[in-house]
Amino acid sequence: MAIIETKERLGRSLGFFATFAIGTGTMIGAGIFILPAIATSSAGPAAIISFLFGGIISMATAISMAELATGMPRAGGSYHFISRAMGAGFGIVIGLGAWLALMFKGSFALIGLADYFQVFYSVPIYFVAIATGLILLIINYRGARSSGTLQNIIVIFLLLILGLFIIKGSFMLDMGKFTPVVPFGYSSILATTGLIFISFLGITQLAAIAEEVKDPSKNLPRAFIVSVAVVTLIYVGVMVVINGTLNLDEAVNTSTPLVDVAGMMAGTSGKLAIAFAGLLATLSTANAAIMSSSRFPFAMGRDALIPQWFTVIHEKFDTPSRAISTTGIIMILLLLLFDVEQLAKLGSTFNILIFVLINISVIILRKRTLEEYKPTFKDPLFPFTQIFGIVGSLILLPLLGLLPLFFVLFVIFIGLFWYQFYCKGTAAPGYSLFDMLEDRASKPSIVPESMVKVLVPISNPQHERDLLNLADWLGDDIIGLHVVKVPRQTSLNAAQEAYHKNGIEVESSLQKEFENFPILLGHEREYIIAFDHTVSNSIVEQANIEKVDIIIMGWHESDRFHYSIGDVTNEVLSFSKSHIVLLKGYLPEKINRIVVSYDGKDNSSYGVYLAKRLAINTGASIQIINISHPEKESIDKNELLSSLDKIIGDEDRISIDYKFIERFSIVDGVLEFGNAGDLLIIGDSDQRFKISLLGSLSQKITKYSSKPVLIVRRSKPISREGLTYWLRKKF
């Protein structure tokens, strides 16, 4: 019987209007019904310009968001985009930030809803806010269909009534009430733009539901752009009507200015109609906040950034019930801790941070390779749109005050701390921002596409033959380098002339040894004599000129006072742009068994590749060992074996043995098996900005090994060494 292929697909149930309604319902809701009085008290009639600026900046980010959403339509929206563009560390920070931003906006909306409820019944504000929050929590807990239908109805009603409000109000404008236009100074315009920025947070909620949108290549860009355009026009229109019909004092000394203007338009019936619209708008905002913000913990849990507890789907309702419950409860707690203006500022601050990182993400993903990023919509004005969005957002950030900035910095600190000690190494994606900037998001290919060029600095006759043999086995094009160190008082030309005139026996023997050492068939050889005041500088310089892949160096012997790899080696490790292979000890006459310590990271992976080349050319067997701690999370053996198979390939000329061992001491485990072989190969630490030149694990293993050790370190441009090299080159 033929095997039937089974496929799984996620249903896409949201069309253009449903998608547009979610974004518009969140943006058009609480902001326009609550913020006009606060904005006018901060900037006067110039608050109209603040809303216009906010809309223009948001439009730039909406275009960026549209590209990202069509490129990676997944739950989590802005969290997913930023984490894939910048790595898991930024993912946990922005995930927490975006989640909190929406919860702040939801709490802000609940307070606003309670204010508008007072027009109908005088009931304690916090009682109404908490009760409404609990009702919305239950609705979303039971399933998104009912909440989505409610959202569409509310948005249609709001667009109609606010459209009528603007049209009717345009015939009532008193131009004299717009003066003075800027009563509190021009800086108040930008400060107020930052304050009202929470109004445009609905863009992120559109992205959070991107994987459920029908025909996303068309509907997502349209929904993003149309939502921001419509909402901006309505915000500006409403602010024009309010400031053109109410005096400055009247507009400031009320929490519901739209109700007051509606009363001037149509008496009591007008007040009740706009108050009812305010209730629906704030209800829409709070509902959309719960529905979309619950996606962030669910997405982070799916990437192992937070406990899997958040990803549990309810057996009956098929909703991320725990994520929704947590979101709703925190929203209710926040409205008890902060007043309405603080909620607006805190939400706006996180929103600005998200907008900045969203625009940066588009720039990174356009310039770097990420296999999963395949946008069907691309911003035609790239990168000018993104630069405008970044600069425009950053200008607003310092104008929001100390409390919001402190709160954001605190969340960033908590996020990075959590990442470092809870999920680093296990969370998805498995790369960092530095990997993306180096275009190494996907695991770099270990097998070189061209011939391997090796540089061997030659200075120690005792170690020269071992280093030359290694170069012969590991490379295809071997360059021997002898650096003649010249005193600072002597010019390099003079030193060169003296060298040829006098000739030094030791230096001549080094060149002779290089010319006579056994060479594998087909290998190219070149010998370079360099004159320099600094040996390490010459090694790095010649490696760059020759564009070598690997520099092979020796580890100096220890003395009674310290265990040093030598000043020259230290400096080359600090400044080299090439990969480094460092040999400690002396090779035996015959290498029969090579032991490689493998942990799946770049350096140890490259160590396996080099072991393969050594084994082919020496006839040695390879034993690959993985040492894990018995009390830590168990490794995925199948994943490690799969990655090893990619490095080894279908090579059948060598014998390979794999061992997975548990030891409380990684060092002792590596030494136990390494000392049983003829050569131990270890990868250095993959940490980019470590204090010591070699990782502590590498140093301990090398110090106590009774057999020769080969330490492998791949070059990373964005690292302590890479930055040091750049600074040295520039200055």
C-alpha positions in Angstrom: 0.0 0.0 0.0 1.3 3.5 -0.9 2.3 5.8 1.9 -0.1 8.7 2.2 1.5 12.1 2.9 0.0 14.1 5.7 0.2 17.8 5.8 -0.9 20.3 8.5 -2.0 23.8 7.8 -3.3 26.7 9.8 -6.7 28.1 8.9 -6.8 31.7 7.6 -10.1 33.2 8.6 -9.5 37.0 8.6 -10.2 39.0 5.4 -9.3 42.6 4.6 -12.0 44.2 6.6 -11.6 42.0 9.7 -7.9 42.7 9.7 -8.5 46.4 9.1 -11.1 46.4 11.9 -8.6 45.0 14.5 -6.0 47.6 13.7 -8.4 50.5 13.4 -10.5 49.4 16.4 -7.4 49.5 18.6 -6.0 52.8 17.3 -9.3 54.7 16.9 -10.6 53.7 20.3 -9.3 55.0 23.6 -6.9 57.4 22.1 -9.4 59.8 20.4 -11.9 59.6 23.2 -9.5 60.1 26.1 -6.4 61.9 24.9 -7.8 65.1 23.4 -8.1 66.9 26.7 -4.6 65.6 27.9 -3.1 66.5 24.5 -4.7 70.0 24.4 -3.5 70.7 28.0 0.0 69.9 26.8 0.2 71.7 23.5 -3.1 73.7 23.0 -4.5 73.8 19.5 -1.0 72.7 18.2 -2.0 69.2 19.5 -3.6 68.8 16.1 -0.1 68.9 14.6 1.0 66.3 17.2 -1.6 63.8 16.1 -0.6 64.5 12.4 3.1 63.9 13.2 2.2 60.7 15.1 0.3 59.5 12.1 3.1 60.3 9.6 5.7 58.5 11.8 3.4 55.6 12.2 2.7 55.3 8.5 6.5 54.8 7.9 6.5 52.0 10.5 3.2 50.6 9.1 4.9 50.2 5.7 7.9 48.4 7.3 5.5 46.3 9.3 3.6 45.3 6.2 6.9 44.1 4.6 7.8 42.1 7.7 4.3 40.6 8.1 4.2 39.3 4.5 7.8 38.0 4.9 7.2 36.2 8.2 3.5 35.9 9.0 3.6 34.3 12.4 1.9 34.8 15.8 3.7 37.2 17.9 4.0 39.9 15.2 6.6 42.5 16.1 8.2 40.1 18.6 8.7 37.4 15.9 10.1 40.0 13.4 12.5 41.6 15.8 13.7 38.3 17.3 14.4 36.8 13.9 16.2 40.0 12.7 18.2 40.6 15.9 18.3 37.2 17.8 16.7 35.7 20.8 18.2 38.3 23.3 16.3 41.1 21.6 13.3 38.8 21.2 12.8 38.4 25.0 13.2 42.2 25.5 10.8 43.2 22.7 8.4 40.4 23.5 8.1 41.7 27.1 8.0 45.3 25.9 5.3 44.7 23.2 3.3 42.6 25.6 3.4 45.3 28.3 2.7 48.1 25.8 -0.6 46.5 24.8 -1.5 45.7 28.4 -0.9 49.4 29.3 -3.1 50.4 26.4 -5.8 47.9 27.5 -5.7 49.3 31.0 -5.7 52.9 29.6 -8.8 51.9 27.6 -10.6 50.4 30.6 -10.2 53.6 32.6 -11.5 55.6 29.6 -14.5 53.3 29.3 -15.3 53.9 33.0 -15.1 57.7 32.5 -17.6 57.6 29.6 -19.9 55.2 31.6 -20.3 58.1 34.1 -22.4 59.9 31.4 -25.1 57.3 31.8 -24.7 56.1 35.5 -22.6 57.4 38.4 -20.8 54.2 39.3 -17.3 54.0 40.9 -14.8 54.2 38.0 -12.5 51.4 39.1 -15.5 49.1 39.7 -16.6 49.6 36.0 -13.1 49.2 34.7 -12.4 46.0 36.6 -15.8 44.5 35.8 -15.4 45.2 32.1 -11.9 43.8 32.1 -13.1 40.5 33.6 -16.0 40.3 31.0 -13.6 40.8 28.1 -11.2 38.3 29.6 -14.0 35.6 29.7 -15.0 36.4 26.1 -11.5 36.0 24.7 -10.9 33.0 26.9 -13.8 31.2 25.3 -12.7 31.9 21.7 -11.7 34.6 19.2 -14.8 34.3 16.9 -17.2 36.1 19.2 -14.6 38.8 20.0 -13.8 39.2 16.3 -17.4 39.7 15.3 -17.9 42.2 18.1 -14.8 44.1 16.8 -16.2 44.5 13.3 -19.5 45.8 14.5 -17.9 48.3 16.9 -15.5 49.6 14.2 -18.3 50.2 11.6 -20.3 52.1 14.2 -17.3 54.2 15.3 -16.4 55.2 11.7 -20.0 56.3 11.1 -20.5 58.4 14.2 -17.0 60.0 14.2 -17.5 60.8 10.5 -20.7 62.5 11.3 -19.1 64.3 14.3 -16.3 65.7 12.1 -18.7 66.7 9.2 -21.2 68.4 11.6 -18.4 70.1 13.6 -16.7 71.5 10.5 -19.7 73.9 10.1 -19.3 75.1 13.7 -15.7 76.1 13.7 -14.7 79.4 15.2 -11.2 80.3 13.8 -10.5 82.6 16.7 -10.4 79.7 19.1 -7.4 78.3 17.4 -5.3 81.2 18.6 -2.8 81.1 20.1 -1.9 78.1 18.1 1.2 77.2 20.2 0.6 78.6 23.7 3.1 76.3 25.4 6.1 76.6 22.9 7.0 74.6 19.9 8.8 71.9 21.9 5.3 71.0 23.4 4.3 69.7 19.9 6.8 66.9 19.9 6.4 66.2 23.6 2.6 65.8 23.0 3.3 63.6 19.9 5.2 61.2 22.3 2.3 61.3 24.7 -0.3 60.4 22.2 1.9 57.8 20.4 0.0 55.0 22.3 -2.9 55.7 20.0 -1.0 54.1 17.1 -0.2 50.9 18.9 -2.8 49.0 16.9 -0.2 48.4 14.1 1.5 45.8 16.2 -1.8 44.0 16.8 -2.3 43.6 13.1 1.2 42.0 12.9 0.3 39.7 15.8 -2.5 38.1 13.8 -0.6 38.0 10.5 -0.6 34.2 10.2 -4.5 34.1 10.3 -5.0 36.6 7.4 -6.3 35.5 4.0 -4.2 36.4 1.0 -1.6 38.2 3.2 0.4 39.5 0.4 -2.5 41.9 -0.5 -4.6 42.2 2.6 -1.8 42.9 5.1 -0.2 45.9 3.3 -3.6 47.3 2.6 -4.8 46.9 6.1 -1.7 48.4 7.6 -1.7 51.5 5.3 -5.4 52.1 5.3 -5.8 51.7 9.0 -3.1 54.3 9.8 -4.4 56.7 7.1 -8.0 56.5 8.2 -7.2 56.8 11.9 -4.8 59.7 11.4 -7.5 61.6 9.4 -10.1 60.9 12.1 -7.7 62.0 14.9 -6.8 65.2 13.2 -10.5 65.9 12.2 -11.7 65.4 15.8 -9.0 67.5 17.2 -9.8 70.3 14.8 -13.5 70.2 15.8 -12.7 70.2 19.5 -10.2 73.1 19.3 -12.4 75.0 16.9 -15.6 74.8 19.1 -14.2 74.9 22.7 -12.1 77.5 24.4 -8.7 76.3 25.7 -9.9 76.3 29.3 -13.1 74.3 28.3 -11.1 71.7 26.3 -8.6 71.2 29.2 -11.0 71.1 32.1 -13.0 68.1 31.0 -12.2 64.4 30.6 -14.8 63.9 27.8 -14.5 66.9 25.4 -16.2 65.0 22.6 -19.3 64.7 24.8 -19.3 68.5 25.4 -19.0 69.3 21.7 -21.7 66.7 20.8 -23.9 68.5 23.3 -23.4 71.7 21.4 -24.3 70.0 18.2 -27.4 68.0 19.2 -28.1 68.6 22.9 -28.7 65.6 25.2 -29.2 63.1 22.4 -25.8 64.2 20.9 -24.1 63.7 24.3 -25.6 60.2 24.7 -24.7 59.2 21.2 -21.0 60.2 21.5 -20.8 58.8 25.0 -22.1 55.5 23.7 -19.5 55.7 20.9 -16.8 56.4 23.5 -17.9 53.3 25.4 -17.7 51.2 22.3 -14.4 52.6 21.3 -12.7 52.0 24.6 -14.3 48.6 24.8 -12.9 47.9 21.3 -9.4 48.9 22.4 -9.4 46.8 25.6 -10.8 43.8 23.7 -8.3 44.0 20.9 -5.5 44.5 23.5 -6.4 41.2 25.3 -7.0 39.3 22.0 -3.6 40.4 20.5 -1.3 40.8 23.4 -1.9 37.3 24.6 -0.2 36.2 21.4 3.2 37.5 22.7 3.6 35.2 25.6 2.3 32.4 23.5 4.9 33.1 20.8 7.7 33.5 23.3 6.7 30.3 25.0 6.8 28.6 21.6 10.4 29.8 21.2 11.4 28.6 24.7 12.0 32.1 25.9 9.5 31.7 28.7 8.0 28.5 30.3 6.0 26.3 28.1 3.1 26.8 30.5 2.0 29.8 28.4 1.7 27.8 25.2 -1.0 25.4 26.5 -4.1 25.4 24.3 -7.5 24.9 26.1 -8.9 21.5 25.3 -12.5 22.8 24.8 -12.1 26.4 23.5 -8.8 25.9 21.5 -7.4 29.2 22.8 -4.1 30.0 24.4 -6.1 30.2 27.6 -3.2 30.7 30.1 -1.6 33.5 28.0 -5.0 35.2 27.7 -5.7 34.8 31.5 -2.3 36.2 32.4 -2.7 39.2 30.0 -6.2 40.1 31.3 -5.2 39.9 35.0 -2.1 42.0 34.6 -4.2 44.6 32.7 -6.6 44.9 35.6 -3.7 45.2 38.1 -2.0 48.0 36.0 -5.1 50.2 36.1 -4.9 50.1 39.9 -1.2 51.1 39.9 -1.1 54.0 37.4 -3.2 57.0 36.5 -4.5 57.5 32.9 -1.7 59.9 31.8 1.0 57.5 33.2 -0.6 54.6 31.4 -0.5 56.6 28.2 3.2 57.6 28.6 4.3 54.1 29.5 2.4 52.6 26.6 3.8 55.2 24.2 7.4 54.7 25.4 7.2 50.9 24.7 5.5 51.7 21.4 8.3 54.0 20.3 10.9 51.4 21.2 9.0 48.8 19.1 8.7 51.2 16.1 12.4 51.9 16.2 13.4 48.2 16.3 10.8 47.3 13.6 12.4 49.7 11.1 15.9 48.6 12.0 14.7 45.0 11.4 13.7 45.7 7.9 17.1 47.3 7.1 18.9 44.2 8.6 16.7 41.7 6.8 17.1 43.4 3.4 20.9 43.5 3.8 21.4 40.0 5.2 20.3 36.5 4.4 17.5 34.8 6.4 16.0 31.8 4.7 12.5 32.2 6.3 12.2 35.9 5.2 10.5 36.0 1.8 8.3 39.1 1.7 5.7 39.3 -1.0 5.4 43.1 -0.4 8.6 45.2 -0.4 8.8 48.9 0.5 9.6 50.7 -2.8 11.2 53.6 -0.9 13.6 51.5 1.2 15.6 52.6 3.2 14.3 56.2 3.4 11.0 55.1 4.9 12.8 53.1 7.7 15.3 55.9 8.4 12.5 58.4 8.8 10.6 56.0 11.1 13.7 55.5 13.3 14.7 59.2 13.6 11.1 60.4 14.0 10.5 57.9 16.8 13.8 58.5 18.6 13.2 62.2 18.8 10.1 61.6 20.8 11.6 59.2 23.3 13.4 61.6 25.7 10.4 63.9 25.8 8.2 61.5 27.8 9.8 62.0 31.2 11.9 59.9 33.6 9.4 57.4 34.8 8.6 55.9 31.4 12.3 55.8 30.5 13.2 54.2 33.8 10.5 51.6 33.4 11.7 50.7 29.8 15.3 50.4 31.0 14.1 48.2 33.9 12.2 45.9 31.5 15.3 45.7 29.2 17.5 44.8 32.1 15.0 42.1 33.3 14.7 40.7 29.7 18.5 40.5 29.2 19.0 39.0 32.6 16.3 36.4 32.0 17.7 35.5 28.6 21.3 35.2 30.0 20.3 32.9 32.9 17.2 31.1 31.7 17.1 30.5 28.0 20.4 31.4 26.4 21.5 28.4 24.2 18.1 26.8 24.2 15.8 29.6 22.9 14.9 30.2 19.3 16.3 31.6 17.2 19.7 30.2 18.0 21.7 33.2 16.6 22.3 36.7 17.9 22.3 40.2 16.4 26.0 39.9 15.8 25.4 36.7 13.8 22.9 38.6 11.7 25.2 41.5 11.1 27.9 39.0 10.0 25.3 37.3 7.8 25.7 34.1 9.8 22.1 33.5 10.9 22.0 30.1 9.4 24.8 27.9 10.6 27.9 28.8 8.6 29.2 26.3 6.2 32.2 24.5 7.7 33.5 23.2 4.4 35.3 25.9 2.5 34.2 26.6 -1.0 37.8 27.2 -2.2 41.3 26.0 -1.5 42.3 26.4 2.2 45.2 28.9 2.5 47.4 28.5 5.6 49.9 30.8 7.1 52.6 29.4 9.4 54.7 32.0 11.3 58.1 30.4 11.8 60.4 31.4 14.6 61.1 28.4 16.8 63.2 25.6 15.2 62.0 23.1 17.8 58.3 23.7 16.9 58.7 24.4 13.2 58.3 20.8 11.8 55.1 20.2 13.8 53.5 23.4 12.6 54.6 22.7 9.0 53.2 19.2 9.1 49.9 20.6 10.4 49.8 23.1 7.6 50.5 20.4 5.1 47.7 18.2 6.5 45.1 21.0 7.0 45.8 23.3 4.0 46.1 23.4 0.3 48.2 26.5 -0.1 50.9 26.9 2.6 52.7 30.2 3.3 55.7 30.2 5.6 56.3 33.5 7.3 59.5 34.6 9.0 59.4 38.0 10.7 62.7 39.8 11.2 62.2 42.1 14.2 63.8 45.4 13.7 64.6 47.9 16.5 62.6 51.1 16.5 65.8 53.0 16.0 66.6 51.2 12.7 64.6 51.8 9.5 63.1 48.8 7.8 65.0 49.4 4.6 68.3 49.5 6.4 67.4 46.2 8.3 66.6 44.5 5.0 69.9 45.5 3.5 71.8 44.3 6.6 69.9 41.0 6.5 71.0 40.3 2.9 74.5 41.5 3.6 75.2 39.5 6.8 72.8 36.6 6.7 71.9 35.0 10.0 72.4 31.2 10.4 69.3 30.5 12.4 67.1 32.5 10.0 68.6 30.7 7.0 68.0 27.3 8.7 64.3 28.2 9.1 63.9 28.8 5.4 65.8 25.7 4.5 63.6 23.6 6.8 60.5 25.0 5.1 61.9 24.3 1.6 62.8 20.7 2.5 59.8 19.5 4.6 57.7 16.8 3.0 54.8 18.3 1.0 51.6 16.6 -0.1 51.1 16.3 -3.8 49.6 19.4 -5.4 50.1 21.8 -2.5 51.4 25.3 -3.3 54.1 26.7 -1.1 55.5 30.2 -0.6 58.0 31.6 1.9 57.8 35.3 3.0 60.5 37.2 5.0 58.9 40.3 6.5 60.8 43.1 8.3 58.8 44.9 11.0 59.2 46.6 14.3 56.5 44.4 15.8 56.3 40.6 15.0 52.5 40.2 15.8 51.6 43.2 13.6 53.5 41.7 10.7 51.8 38.3 11.1 48.4 39.9 11.1 49.3 42.2 8.2 50.7 39.4 6.0 47.7 37.2 6.8 45.4 40.0 5.5 47.5 40.7 2.4 47.6 37.0 1.5 43.9 36.5 2.5 44.7 33.3 4.4 42.0 31.1 6.0 44.0 29.8 8.9 47.0 31.0 11.0 48.7 28.0 12.7 50.8 29.0 15.7 52.5 27.3 18.6 51.9 27.5 22.3 55.0 28.5 24.3 56.3 26.3 27.1 55.3 27.0 30.7 57.8 28.3 33.2 57.9 28.0 36.9 56.0 31.2 37.5 53.2 31.3 34.9 51.6 29.4 32.0 51.8 31.7 29.0 51.1 31.3 25.3 53.6 34.1 24.6 53.3 37.7 23.9 53.3 37.4 20.1 50.6 34.7 20.1 48.6 36.8 22.6 48.6 39.8 20.2 47.8 37.7 17.1 44.8 36.2 19.0 43.8 39.8 19.8 44.0 41.2 16.3 43.7 38.5 13.7 40.9 38.4 11.2 41.7 34.8 10.2 40.8 31.6 11.9 43.4 30.5 14.5 44.7 27.0 15.1 46.9 26.9 18.2 49.1 23.8 18.9 50.2 23.2 22.5 52.8 20.4 22.9 54.6 18.3 20.3 53.1 15.9 17.8 54.0 12.2 18.0 55.8 10.5 15.2 52.6 8.8 14.2 49.1 10.0 14.9 46.8 7.0 15.2 43.8 8.4 17.1 42.4 12.0 17.1 39.9 12.9 19.8 37.6 15.8 19.2 35.5 17.5 21.9 32.2 18.6 20.2 29.4 20.7 21.5 27.6 21.7 18.3 29.0 25.3 18.3 31.0 27.0 15.5 34.5 26.4 16.9 34.0 22.8 17.8 32.3 22.2 14.4 35.3 23.6 12.7 37.5 21.4 14.9 35.6 18.3 13.5 36.2 19.5 10.0 39.9 20.0 10.6 40.1 16.5 12.3 38.6 15.1 9.2 41.3 16.6 7.0 44.0 15.4 9.4 42.6 11.9 9.5 42.5 11.7 5.7 46.1 12.7 5.4 47.5 10.8 8.4 45.4 7.6 8.3 44.3 8.3 11.9 40.9 7.3 13.3 38.6 10.0 14.9 36.7 9.7 18.2 34.1 12.5 18.7 33.0 13.1 22.3 30.2 15.2 23.7 30.4 15.8 27.4 27.2 17.0 29.2 26.4 17.7 32.8 24.0 15.1 34.2 21.9 17.7 36.1 21.5 20.1 33.2 19.1 19.9 30.3 19.8 16.8 28.2 21.2 17.3 24.7 19.4 16.4 21.5 21.7 13.5 20.3 19.9 13.3 16.9 20.4 17.0 16.2 24.1 16.7 17.1 24.6 13.6 14.9 22.8 15.4 12.1 25.1 18.4 12.3 28.1 16.1 12.4 26.9 14.2 9.3 26.8 17.5 7.4 30.5 18.1 8.3 31.8 14.6 7.8 29.7 14.0 4.7 29.9 10.5 3.0 33.6 10.2 3.8 34.4 6.5 4.0 38.2 6.7 4.2 38.3 7.3 7.9 37.0 5.5 11.0 34.8 7.6 13.2 33.4 6.8 16.7 30.8 8.9 18.6 30.5 9.0 22.3 28.0 10.9 24.5 29.1 11.1 28.1 27.8 12.6 31.3 30.3 14.1 33.7 29.9 16.6 36.5 33.3 18.1 35.3 33.5 18.8 31.6 37.2 19.3 31.9 37.8 15.9 33.5 35.6 14.2 30.9 37.5 15.8 28.0 40.9 14.9 29.6 39.8 11.3 30.3 39.2 10.6 26.6 41.8 13.1 25.2 44.7 11.6 27.1 43.8 8.2 25.6 44.4 9.5 22.1 47.4 10.9 20.2 46.0 14.4 19.6 43.1 16.3 21.2 41.2 18.9 19.3 39.0 21.4 21.1 37.0 24.5 20.0 37.7 27.7 21.9 34.8 29.6 23.6 32.3 31.0 21.2 31.7 34.0 23.4 32.3 37.2 21.5 33.4 39.6 24.2 35.1 37.4 26.7 37.8 39.0 28.9 40.5 36.4 28.4 41.9 35.6 25.0 41.1 31.9 25.4 38.1 30.6 27.1 38.6 29.3 30.7 37.6 25.7 29.6 40.2 25.7 26.8 42.9 26.9 29.2 42.1 24.3 31.8 42.0 21.4 29.4 45.3 22.6 27.7 47.0 23.1 31.0 46.3 19.6 32.4 46.4 17.5 29.1 49.3 15.1 28.8 48.8 14.9 25.0 49.2 17.6 22.4 46.2 19.8 22.1 44.9 21.7 19.1 42.7 24.8 20.0 40.5 26.0 17.1 39.0 29.4 17.0 37.0 30.8 14.0 37.2 34.5 13.4 34.1 36.6 14.2 34.4 40.2 12.9 32.0 41.6 15.6 33.9 40.5 18.7 36.5 41.7 21.1 39.2 40.8 18.7 37.4 42.2 15.7 36.7 45.6 17.3 40.3 45.7 18.6 41.6 45.0 15.1 39.4 47.8 13.6 40.5 50.3 16.3 44.1 49.4 15.8 43.8 49.8 12.0 42.0 53.1 12.2 44.0 54.8 15.0 
